[in-house]
Amino acid sequence: MQTSITFVLDDKLQTIDCASSGWITPTTTALNYLRGLPTHKGVKEGCAEGDCGACTVVLGELGNDRTIRYKSVDACLVLLPMLHGKQVITVENLRTDRGELHPVQDAMVETNGSQCGYCTPGFIMSMFSLYKNRDHPSRAEIEDALTGNLCRCTGYKPIVEAAAKSCVHRGLDHFSEREPHVVELLESISKESIHLRTSNQLYMKPASVQEAITLKHQHADAIIVCGATDVALRITKKHELLEKIIDVSDLSELKTIAESEAGVSIGAGASLSDIMPVAEKNFPALYSMLTVFGSQQIRNLASLGGNLGTASPIGDMLPVLIAYHARVTLESLDGRREIPINTFITGYRKTLRRSDELITAIVIPNLNGGIVVRSYKISKRKDLDISTVNGSFRLELDGNQEVKAIMLVYGGMAERVKQAETCERFLLGKRWVRKTIENAMPLMEKDFSPISDARAGTEMRTVAAKNLLMKFWGETTGALIDNQLLSM
């Protein structure tokens, strides 16, 4: 067991012992750590909640094939112990040893995309991540890479042009030359479990799922971190002192995604970015929701297990997982159990998970023919915004175009994600025609009494929920006809 963390920064190993450090604690964010160094002031603090991208850095993670995978993250959402075993790259590291600019920096200058010193570094780092992961990226891929960065000066057009102009070298740059050295450094870092103890905090980073389960049994009051995109806000915005943390974000056992004839089992620690390819292939409604979930920086950190664990009433993933009849796997020293996600949430940020249990997987069964699932999100802006109302619907018709089974699942309409049960009962057995939907829509008011808040009022939420049902009918009418024709 280790009592310190080690990572690579500036092509050198950096080891930190929180117990002997004068100002670093186990819950110091990567942003505050980097800002505290004299040579990494390019990492800026804008919002401290993952919305502006000014603090974007790139993490290099070593794969089993001894290659480094690069991903952009918001440093304000990364707790310092989460850097253990990784390479940290900031805008200061992009120059070559000869002082030459990186291709993405060169292109930013040439297209006049460079802005003030506050926004530009974050954009550069998002573009660097794109450079290392996509060759000749499409316009959509460029826009997705830049979604997590706010532009306050020149506008996005020259920045998009800079990304398109620079990301054409198959990711080759001076980092490729340094990679063997960095690989050796990363391989030298111990994989043992870590316990960071200070006078008022205990941060535990287990080396296996079994150890994590044991720790949860011993420390039932500990907070589970699996990406920290939600937990970090308790530190940066609410200034809470989190006394006990169990960090499972680096457990490879929780990152496994396994496909079978029955469906897909997704490890609770798999990032949303890693889930997207399998979702696009097997679960289009889930993929659709993932494309408007936060930003690339956030999806590179966030996980399904973390999203379920927070039990947010406006969580984007919950409604669509319920519509897909997903199940959550819970493990403790007493064994393993599976619970349907539609019964897992019991109230406002409350679940059936016991204090000694760990969410280890989410299982999504494949759809049978004839079943249609759709998901929708209403928010003030398309990207990087919290849902005002979200809905995910599941429909199965019989041969007479009558509703055989239906689920209407909403977020943002109650203290927890809920089904519109009165509407569902009304629709069962009725023909799937516009008149039926029009008669069902007023029943939403019996199912929900949404609150008014900064995002929307009660009336707006109610009207939106009704209109999403009509939208679902409009889209599925054509889809179901197409499916029937294909099966003839």
Backbone torsions as a table, in degrees:
resi	resn	phi	psi	omega
1	MET	NA	132.7	-178.9
2	GLN	-99.3	156.4	177.0
3	THR	-120.5	18.7	178.2
4	SER	-146.2	166.3	178.2
5	ILE	-118.9	152.8	-179.0
6	THR	-137.5	135.8	176.3
7	PHE	-147.8	173.1	-179.1
8	VAL	-103.9	126.6	175.0
9	LEU	-142.2	133.8	-177.3
10	ASP	59.4	34.9	178.7
11	ASP	62.3	24.3	177.7
12	LYS	-136.2	152.8	176.0
13	LEU	-73.3	134.6	176.0
14	GLN	-119.7	122.5	-179.9
15	THR	-115.6	131.7	-176.6
16	ILE	-127.7	128.6	173.6
17	ASP	-111.9	105.8	-175.4
18	CYS	-61.8	-30.1	-176.9
19	ALA	-66.4	-30.9	-177.6
20	SER	-104.8	-3.1	-179.7
21	SER	-77.4	144.7	-178.7
22	GLY	-74.0	-29.5	-173.5
23	TRP	-136.2	-10.4	-177.7
24	ILE	-89.5	130.3	176.5
25	THR	-116.1	169.8	178.3
26	PRO	-62.2	-20.8	-179.3
27	THR	-110.2	17.5	168.9
28	THR	-64.3	133.8	179.4
29	THR	-79.0	156.7	176.5
30	ALA	-58.4	-35.0	178.1
31	LEU	-60.1	-50.9	-177.9
32	ASN	-66.6	-34.7	176.4
33	TYR	-63.8	-48.8	-178.3
34	LEU	-65.7	-39.4	178.1
35	ARG	-65.5	-23.6	179.3
36	GLY	-80.4	-8.7	177.8
37	LEU	-90.5	150.1	-178.1
38	PRO	-74.0	-16.4	-171.4
39	THR	-114.0	12.7	-178.4
40	HIS	-134.9	46.3	-179.6
41	LYS	-79.5	-4.8	177.7
42	GLY	-69.5	-16.9	176.4
43	VAL	-82.7	113.3	-172.7
44	LYS	-103.0	152.0	171.8
45	GLU	-102.8	116.9	176.4
46	GLY	-107.1	-66.9	-175.1
47	CYS	-108.9	-24.7	-176.5
48	ALA	59.9	28.0	175.6
49	GLU	-144.2	16.0	173.8
50	GLY	83.9	13.3	-175.6
51	ASP	-98.5	-25.5	-170.6
52	CYS	-102.6	-24.9	178.2
53	GLY	79.4	3.0	-178.4
54	ALA	-65.9	-21.6	-178.0
55	CYS	-100.8	16.5	-176.6
56	THR	-59.3	128.5	170.7
57	VAL	-127.8	170.9	177.7
58	VAL	-117.8	132.5	177.0
59	LEU	-103.5	136.3	174.1
60	GLY	-103.8	122.9	-178.9
61	GLU	-117.4	135.1	-176.6
62	LEU	-83.5	125.1	178.3
63	GLY	-89.8	173.5	180.0
64	ASN	-64.9	-21.4	179.6
65	ASP	-90.5	12.0	177.6
66	ARG	66.0	24.2	172.1
67	THR	-108.2	154.5	-178.3
68	ILE	-97.7	129.8	177.6
69	ARG	-102.9	128.4	-176.2
70	TYR	-103.5	136.4	177.7
71	LYS	-145.8	141.0	178.4
72	SER	-82.8	142.0	177.8
73	VAL	-143.1	160.2	172.5
74	ASP	-86.7	115.5	-176.6
75	ALA	-62.2	-23.4	-179.5
76	CYS	-72.3	-15.1	-179.5
77	LEU	-103.6	-0.4	-177.4
78	VAL	-103.4	119.5	174.2
79	LEU	-77.8	142.9	-171.0
80	LEU	-52.8	-41.7	179.5
81	PRO	-63.3	-18.2	177.8
82	MET	-71.0	-13.4	177.8
83	LEU	-81.2	-11.7	-176.3
84	HIS	-54.9	129.3	177.7
85	GLY	80.6	9.3	-176.7
86	LYS	-120.7	165.4	172.1
87	GLN	-99.2	134.2	178.3
88	VAL	-109.2	125.3	-178.8
89	ILE	-121.1	124.6	176.7
90	THR	-114.2	175.5	-176.8
91	VAL	-61.2	-27.6	179.0
92	GLU	-66.9	-22.7	-177.5
93	ASN	-84.9	-5.0	-172.7
94	LEU	-79.0	-24.4	175.9
95	ARG	-65.4	149.9	174.1
96	THR	-77.2	170.7	178.3
97	ASP	-62.9	-22.0	179.1
98	ARG	-89.2	2.7	177.5
99	GLY	87.1	8.8	-179.5
100	GLU	-79.9	147.2	177.6
101	LEU	-72.4	153.0	173.0
102	HIS	-70.8	152.7	179.5
103	PRO	-51.0	-36.8	-179.7
104	VAL	-70.3	-32.2	176.8
105	GLN	-71.4	-42.1	176.9
106	ASP	-57.0	-46.6	-177.5
107	ALA	-66.5	-34.9	179.3
108	MET	-63.5	-39.0	178.6
109	VAL	-69.8	-45.1	-175.0
110	GLU	-66.3	-31.4	-178.6
111	THR	-93.5	3.9	-177.4
112	ASN	60.8	34.8	178.1
113	GLY	-89.0	-12.6	-177.3
114	SER	-64.2	137.2	-177.0
115	GLN	-118.4	-155.9	175.7
116	CYS	-67.3	168.1	-176.9
117	GLY	-70.4	-6.3	-178.9
118	TYR	-82.9	-49.7	-174.9
119	CYS	-86.1	-36.5	-170.4
120	THR	-56.7	-45.8	-178.2
121	PRO	-57.2	-40.3	179.3
122	GLY	-64.7	-42.3	176.0
123	PHE	-60.6	-44.2	-179.5
124	ILE	-58.5	-43.0	-178.1
125	MET	-69.7	-35.6	174.7
126	SER	-65.6	-39.8	177.4
127	MET	-67.2	-36.3	177.1
128	PHE	-62.8	-43.1	177.0
129	SER	-61.2	-42.5	176.9
130	LEU	-61.9	-42.8	179.9
131	TYR	-57.5	-40.3	-177.1
132	LYS	-80.4	-14.7	-174.1
133	ASN	-116.4	-18.1	-176.9
134	ARG	-136.8	128.3	174.6
135	ASP	-102.2	130.9	-174.4
136	HIS	50.4	58.5	-178.4
137	PRO	-63.5	150.3	176.1
138	SER	-74.5	167.7	177.2
139	ARG	-59.0	-40.8	-179.8
140	ALA	-63.8	-40.0	179.5
141	GLU	-66.7	-38.1	177.7
142	ILE	-64.8	-46.4	-179.1
143	GLU	-62.3	-39.9	179.0
144	ASP	-64.0	-39.8	179.8
145	ALA	-65.3	-29.2	-176.4
146	LEU	-98.7	-2.2	-177.0
147	THR	-57.8	-34.5	-176.1
148	GLY	-82.9	6.9	-180.0
149	ASN	-118.9	126.0	178.2
150	LEU	-87.1	138.9	178.7
151	CYS	-108.6	127.1	-176.8
152	ARG	-114.8	-4.4	-170.4
153	CYS	-123.3	-73.4	-168.1
154	THR	-90.4	-13.8	-172.4
155	GLY	90.1	166.4	-172.1
156	TYR	-83.9	-21.1	-171.8
157	LYS	-55.0	-53.7	179.9
158	PRO	-66.5	-26.7	179.0
159	ILE	-71.8	-42.7	175.9
160	VAL	-61.2	-41.7	177.9
161	GLU	-62.1	-40.1	178.4
162	ALA	-63.1	-40.3	178.5
163	ALA	-64.7	-44.7	-179.9
164	ALA	-64.3	-37.1	-177.1
165	LYS	-72.2	-35.0	-172.3
166	SER	-91.5	-31.5	-172.1
167	CYS	-84.8	59.5	-175.9
168	VAL	-132.3	18.9	-174.9
169	HIS	-117.2	25.1	178.2
170	ARG	55.3	29.1	177.0
171	GLY	75.2	6.4	-177.9
172	LEU	-79.6	129.7	177.5
173	ASP	-162.8	-170.0	-177.5
174	HIS	-69.7	-14.2	173.6
175	PHE	-68.6	-31.0	177.0
176	SER	-63.7	-36.6	179.0
177	GLU	-70.3	-35.8	-178.8
178	ARG	-80.8	-15.5	-169.7
179	GLU	-54.2	-45.3	179.9
180	PRO	-55.9	-38.5	178.8
181	HIS	-66.2	-44.1	-178.8
182	VAL	-67.5	-37.8	177.4
183	VAL	-58.3	-44.6	178.5
184	GLU	-61.4	-41.8	178.7
185	LEU	-63.5	-45.2	-178.6
186	LEU	-65.0	-37.7	179.7
187	GLU	-69.0	-22.7	-178.9
188	SER	-79.3	-12.2	-177.6
189	ILE	-78.9	131.4	-177.0
190	SER	-63.2	143.2	178.0
191	LYS	-99.9	9.4	-180.0
192	GLU	-67.1	163.0	176.5
193	SER	-67.2	158.1	-175.2
194	ILE	-126.3	134.2	171.7
195	HIS	-126.4	114.1	177.4
196	LEU	-105.3	114.3	-176.5
197	ARG	-119.4	128.5	172.6
198	THR	-121.0	-172.2	-177.3
199	SER	-64.5	-25.5	-177.1
200	ASN	-134.4	10.6	179.6
201	GLN	-141.9	149.3	173.0
202	LEU	-133.4	115.4	-179.2
203	TYR	-112.6	116.9	-176.5
204	MET	-112.6	129.8	-179.5
205	LYS	-125.5	90.2	-175.5
206	PRO	-69.6	159.1	-178.3
207	ALA	-97.8	-5.1	179.7
208	SER	-152.0	162.2	177.5
209	VAL	-64.8	-40.7	-179.8
210	GLN	-60.7	-39.7	177.2
211	GLU	-66.5	-38.9	178.4
212	ALA	-62.0	-41.1	179.0
213	ILE	-65.3	-40.7	178.0
214	THR	-63.5	-43.8	178.6
215	LEU	-62.8	-38.9	179.6
216	LYS	-66.3	-33.2	176.8
217	HIS	-67.5	-39.9	-178.5
218	GLN	-77.1	-30.8	-177.3
219	HIS	-126.7	72.3	-175.9
220	ALA	-62.4	-22.7	-178.5
221	ASP	-88.7	0.4	-178.4
222	ALA	-72.6	145.6	176.9
223	ILE	-86.0	134.0	177.5
224	ILE	-88.1	129.4	175.0
225	VAL	-112.5	126.2	179.2
226	CYS	-141.5	58.2	-175.5
227	GLY	126.7	-37.0	172.3
228	ALA	68.2	11.2	-179.0
229	THR	-67.2	-19.7	175.6
230	ASP	-101.9	-46.2	-177.8
231	VAL	-62.5	-37.4	-177.4
232	ALA	-59.3	-30.0	-179.5
233	LEU	-68.3	-25.7	176.3
234	ARG	-66.8	-25.8	179.7
235	ILE	-87.6	-48.3	-173.3
236	THR	-79.4	-30.8	-176.2
237	LYS	-105.3	-39.5	-179.0
238	LYS	-96.3	-10.8	178.0
239	HIS	57.3	39.4	178.0
240	GLU	-78.2	149.7	170.1
241	LEU	-97.0	109.5	179.7
242	LEU	-90.2	109.5	-169.7
243	GLU	-75.8	-37.1	-178.2
244	LYS	-132.8	129.1	179.4
245	ILE	-134.4	135.5	169.8
246	ILE	-113.1	114.1	-175.2
247	ASP	-98.4	111.2	-179.0
248	VAL	-108.5	13.9	-171.5
249	SER	-68.4	-16.8	-178.4
250	ASP	-109.5	11.7	-179.0
251	LEU	-79.1	111.8	-177.7
252	SER	-61.7	-28.8	179.1
253	GLU	-62.5	-27.2	-178.9
254	LEU	-92.0	1.8	-178.6
255	LYS	-105.9	2.1	-177.3
256	THR	-71.4	136.1	174.0
257	ILE	-121.6	113.1	-174.2
258	ALA	-117.4	124.1	177.4
259	GLU	-98.6	143.7	176.2
260	SER	-146.1	178.2	178.2
261	GLU	-65.1	-27.8	-177.6
262	ALA	-80.4	-29.7	-177.3
263	GLY	162.9	-151.8	-176.9
264	VAL	-130.4	131.3	174.4
265	SER	-104.0	121.6	-176.1
266	ILE	-112.7	120.7	177.7
267	GLY	-59.0	141.3	-175.4
268	ALA	-61.9	-21.7	-178.4
269	GLY	-97.1	-1.5	178.4
270	ALA	-64.3	133.2	-179.4
271	SER	-69.7	155.3	178.5
272	LEU	-62.2	-31.9	177.0
273	SER	-63.1	-40.6	179.7
274	ASP	-71.2	-25.5	-179.3
275	ILE	-77.4	-26.9	-171.2
276	MET	-56.7	-43.6	179.9
277	PRO	-60.8	-43.5	-179.6
278	VAL	-72.0	-31.4	176.8
279	ALA	-68.0	-41.2	179.6
280	GLU	-60.5	-35.4	-177.7
281	LYS	-80.0	-38.0	-171.0
282	ASN	-111.0	-30.0	-172.6
283	PHE	-135.4	79.8	-174.7
284	PRO	-56.3	-36.7	-179.1
285	ALA	-67.4	-36.7	176.7
286	LEU	-67.8	-42.0	178.4
287	TYR	-62.1	-42.0	179.2
288	SER	-58.2	-41.5	179.8
289	MET	-71.8	-35.8	179.6
290	LEU	-64.6	-32.2	-178.5
291	THR	-66.6	-20.8	178.2
292	VAL	-115.3	21.5	177.3
293	PHE	-92.7	111.2	176.1
294	GLY	53.8	-130.5	179.7
295	SER	-138.7	176.0	179.0
296	GLN	-60.9	-39.5	178.6
297	GLN	-59.8	-38.9	-179.2
298	ILE	-76.3	-42.9	179.2
299	ARG	-63.2	-27.0	177.5
300	ASN	-70.1	-16.8	178.5
301	LEU	-106.8	-44.4	-171.6
302	ALA	-66.4	153.8	-179.3
303	SER	-134.6	160.4	176.7
304	LEU	-65.9	-39.2	179.4
305	GLY	-60.7	-42.4	178.2
306	GLY	-66.1	-40.0	179.8
307	ASN	-63.9	-40.0	178.0
308	LEU	-69.9	-40.2	-176.1
309	GLY	-63.3	-31.6	179.3
310	THR	-73.1	-24.4	178.5
311	ALA	53.5	39.4	-179.2
312	SER	-68.2	139.0	178.7
313	PRO	-70.5	-11.8	177.6
314	ILE	-119.1	17.6	178.9
315	GLY	-61.3	129.4	-175.6
316	ASP	-68.8	-29.0	-173.5
317	MET	-81.8	-31.3	-173.3
318	LEU	-58.8	-51.1	-177.8
319	PRO	-59.2	-42.4	-176.9
320	VAL	-71.6	-34.1	176.7
321	LEU	-66.9	-38.4	176.2
322	ILE	-63.5	-43.1	-179.7
323	ALA	-63.0	-29.5	177.9
324	TYR	-86.8	6.2	-178.6
325	HIS	58.3	38.3	-179.6
326	ALA	-70.4	158.6	177.9
327	ARG	-126.5	148.8	179.0
328	VAL	-108.7	134.6	179.1
329	THR	-98.6	127.2	179.7
330	LEU	-117.5	138.4	180.0
331	GLU	-131.2	143.6	175.1
332	SER	-146.3	-177.1	176.6
333	LEU	-65.3	-19.4	178.7
334	ASP	-81.8	-10.3	-179.8
335	GLY	130.5	-161.9	-174.9
336	ARG	-120.3	145.1	174.0
337	ARG	-145.3	152.8	178.5
338	GLU	-115.8	137.5	-178.7
339	ILE	-129.5	133.1	173.3
340	PRO	-58.8	135.8	-175.3
341	ILE	-65.0	-26.1	-179.6
342	ASN	-69.6	-15.4	175.5
343	THR	-108.5	-6.6	-176.0
344	PHE	-67.9	-39.0	-179.5
345	ILE	-86.3	125.1	-175.5
346	THR	-110.9	-15.8	-178.4
347	GLY	-177.0	-166.6	-179.5
348	TYR	-63.3	109.5	-178.7
349	ARG	53.2	35.5	176.6
350	LYS	-124.7	141.5	-179.4
351	THR	-135.5	176.8	176.6
352	LEU	-82.5	-2.4	-179.7
353	ARG	-66.4	127.5	176.5
354	ARG	-75.6	161.4	-175.6
355	SER	-65.4	-19.4	-179.7
356	ASP	-100.8	8.1	-176.2
357	GLU	-103.1	155.1	178.2
358	LEU	-123.8	134.4	173.0
359	ILE	-74.9	122.0	-176.4
360	THR	-113.5	-23.0	-178.7
361	ALA	-161.0	159.4	172.3
362	ILE	-125.1	125.9	-177.2
363	VAL	-108.9	123.7	179.8
364	ILE	-115.4	113.9	179.8
365	PRO	-73.4	149.5	175.6
366	ASN	-67.5	150.5	179.1
367	LEU	-79.2	141.1	170.6
368	ASN	-78.0	158.1	178.9
369	GLY	-59.2	141.7	178.1
370	GLY	92.6	-11.2	178.2
371	ILE	-93.6	133.1	179.5
372	VAL	-118.5	133.8	176.0
373	VAL	-125.1	133.6	177.3
374	ARG	-132.6	152.0	176.0
375	SER	-132.9	147.9	-177.5
376	TYR	-141.1	148.3	177.7
377	LYS	-135.4	128.1	175.3
378	ILE	-111.3	124.2	179.5
379	SER	-149.3	168.6	-175.9
380	LYS	-67.7	-29.6	173.4
381	ARG	-136.1	159.2	-173.9
382	LYS	-66.4	-46.4	-173.3
383	ASP	-107.9	151.5	172.4
384	LEU	51.7	52.4	178.9
385	ASP	-142.3	152.0	176.2
386	ILE	-77.3	143.4	179.8
387	SER	-64.6	137.8	165.6
388	THR	-83.0	-49.7	172.6
389	VAL	-142.7	136.5	169.2
390	ASN	-131.2	151.5	-177.7
391	GLY	-143.3	142.4	174.7
392	SER	-133.7	130.6	-171.5
393	PHE	-125.5	146.9	179.0
394	ARG	-130.4	132.8	-175.0
395	LEU	-139.3	137.1	171.8
396	GLU	-136.0	125.8	179.4
397	LEU	-107.1	154.8	173.4
398	ASP	-91.4	-172.9	-176.3
399	GLY	-65.6	-18.4	179.2
400	ASN	-96.0	14.8	-177.8
401	GLN	60.7	31.5	174.4
402	GLU	-103.7	148.7	-174.3
403	VAL	-70.3	114.4	177.9
404	LYS	-88.4	-38.1	177.8
405	ALA	-155.3	143.9	-178.9
406	ILE	-153.1	144.6	173.2
407	MET	-133.6	129.8	176.1
408	LEU	-121.2	102.1	-172.1
409	VAL	-111.8	127.6	-175.5
410	TYR	-123.9	144.1	168.1
411	GLY	-114.3	152.4	179.6
412	GLY	82.5	7.0	-177.5
413	MET	-111.8	-7.6	-177.7
414	ALA	-156.9	-173.5	-178.8
415	GLU	-71.3	-11.1	175.9
416	ARG	-151.8	167.7	174.6
417	VAL	-64.4	128.9	-174.7
418	LYS	-139.4	158.2	173.5
419	GLN	-90.6	149.0	174.8
420	ALA	-85.3	78.5	-168.8
421	GLU	-67.2	-35.7	178.9
422	THR	-64.5	-44.1	177.3
423	CYS	-62.9	-41.7	-179.4
424	GLU	-61.0	-45.2	-179.4
425	ARG	-63.6	-39.1	179.7
426	PHE	-63.8	-39.9	-174.7
427	LEU	-76.4	-25.4	-177.8
428	LEU	-58.5	129.7	177.0
429	GLY	82.5	-5.4	-179.5
430	LYS	-97.0	156.5	179.5
431	ARG	-68.4	142.3	-177.4
432	TRP	-84.9	76.3	-178.7
433	VAL	-129.5	163.9	-174.3
434	ARG	-58.1	-41.4	-178.4
435	LYS	-59.3	-39.3	178.2
436	THR	-61.9	-42.4	-178.9
437	ILE	-66.5	-42.2	179.6
438	GLU	-60.9	-36.4	178.6
439	ASN	-74.1	-26.2	-178.3
440	ALA	-81.4	-31.0	-172.8
441	MET	-56.2	-43.6	179.9
442	PRO	-62.0	-21.9	-178.3
443	LEU	-69.7	-14.5	176.5
444	MET	-55.2	-33.0	-177.0
445	GLU	-68.5	-20.2	174.9
446	LYS	-82.1	-25.3	-177.8
447	ASP	-85.2	-31.5	-171.6
448	PHE	-135.7	146.8	169.9
449	SER	-132.4	73.5	-174.3
450	PRO	-65.6	153.8	179.3
451	ILE	-88.9	165.5	170.9
452	SER	-99.0	137.0	176.4
453	ASP	-148.9	-163.4	-175.0
454	ALA	-65.6	-23.4	-176.5
455	ARG	-87.6	-33.4	-178.0
456	ALA	-170.2	163.4	176.8
457	GLY	-94.8	170.8	-179.2
458	THR	-57.7	-46.3	-176.9
459	GLU	-64.0	-43.7	-179.2
460	MET	-61.0	-45.7	-178.9
461	ARG	-61.8	-41.2	-179.3
462	THR	-65.3	-45.8	178.3
463	VAL	-62.7	-41.5	-179.7
464	ALA	-62.8	-42.5	179.9
465	ALA	-62.1	-42.2	177.7
466	LYS	-63.1	-45.1	-176.5
467	ASN	-67.9	-29.8	176.5
468	LEU	-65.1	-34.9	176.2
469	LEU	-64.1	-42.6	177.6
470	MET	-65.2	-39.3	177.4
471	LYS	-61.4	-42.4	178.3
472	PHE	-60.9	-44.4	178.4
473	TRP	-60.1	-45.9	-178.3
474	GLY	-60.7	-39.8	-178.6
475	GLU	-76.0	-40.0	-174.2
476	THR	-77.7	-23.8	178.7
477	THR	-57.0	-50.2	178.5
478	GLY	-68.2	-38.9	-177.8
479	ALA	-64.6	-41.1	-178.9
480	LEU	-68.6	-38.2	177.4
481	ILE	-62.8	-43.9	178.8
482	ASP	-60.3	-42.7	-179.6
483	ASN	-63.5	-39.6	179.5
484	GLN	-66.0	-40.6	178.5
485	LEU	-62.9	-39.4	-178.8
486	LEU	-67.7	-30.4	-177.0
487	SER	-86.1	-6.2	-178.7
488	MET	-77.7	NA	NA
